Amino acid sequence: LMESNYQYPLNLGSQEEISIIDLARIIKGRINPSLNFKFYSLPSDDPILRKPSIEKAEYYLNWCPKISLMEGLNNTINFYKDSFKT
């Protein structure tokens, strides 16, 4: 995006839809199953579903995700685990 002529914000991400709690459970299972979650009330204007469209990124940048959500999570978690080994 930085190297393109497009000058507006674009959504970059996955078209895979997942709830925040499901995402948190996956990460918890990978890093520390004994973690506990704290739940807070959502703001009244908080969207129920979030699934940004990446159509503009596909059109203007010829961009699309090359790895799945799970592969990206695994890569990220493994990177941090490897980086902070003592």
Backbone hydrogen bonds, N-H to C=O, Kabsch-Sander energy under -0.5 kcal/mol:
donor,donor_aa,acceptor,acceptor_aa,energy
4,S,1,L,-1.4
12,L,10,L,-0.5
23,L,19,S,-2.4
24,A,20,I,-2.8
25,R,21,I,-2.4
26,I,22,D,-2.1
27,I,23,L,-2.4
28,K,24,A,-2.9
29,G,25,R,-2.4
30,R,26,I,-1.5
31,I,27,I,-2.2
32,N,28,K,-2.4
35,L,32,N,-2.1
46,D,43,P,-1.9
58,E,54,I,-2.3
59,Y,55,E,-2.5
60,Y,56,K,-3.3
61,L,56,K,-0.5
61,L,57,A,-1.6
62,N,58,E,-0.7
63,W,57,A,-1.6
72,G,68,S,-2.5
73,L,69,L,-2.8
74,N,70,M,-2.8
75,N,71,E,-2.6
76,T,72,G,-2.5
77,I,73,L,-3.1
78,N,74,N,-2.7
79,F,75,N,-2.1
80,Y,76,T,-2.2
81,K,77,I,-2.6
82,D,78,N,-2.6
83,S,79,F,-2.3
84,F,80,Y,-1.6
85,K,82,D,-0.8
